[in-house]
């Protein structure tokens, strides 16, 4: 299964709202950024395969420990805002 298919299935099975918007601080020049979960997901799908493997591993670990995967997606949104 491709990473893209896996990630879409994961998000769907978790019932995550793709329209959820993260409000994250960017650089001083850009200020506050409003980044939908859907954009974070799309960004995950175009990164290098090594990074995709790390993202998948992290999400699986968070899920296994009954953690909130949205916290990780917010962390990724913060990275996009930089």
WOPE-V495357 format. One record per backbone hydrogen bond with DSSP energy under -1.0 kcal/mol. NH is the residue of the N-H (numbers start at 1). CO is the residue of the C=O. Records with the same first field share a line. If there is no record, write none. Layout:
# WOPE-V495357
NH = CO  CO
This chain:
# WOPE-V495357
6 = 2
7 = 3
8 = 4
9 = 5
10 = 6
11 = 7
12 = 8
13 = 9
14 = 10
16 = 11
20 = 17
22 = 35
24 = 33
26 = 31
31 = 27
33 = 24
35 = 22
37 = 20
38 = 18
40 = 36
41 = 37
42 = 38
43 = 39
44 = 40
45 = 41
46 = 43
52 = 48
53 = 49
54 = 50
55 = 51
56 = 52
57 = 53
58 = 54
59 = 55
60 = 56
61 = 57
62 = 58
63 = 59
64 = 60
65 = 61
66 = 63
67 = 62
71 = 68
73 = 69
74 = 70
75 = 71
76 = 72
77 = 73
78 = 74
79 = 75
80 = 76
81 = 77
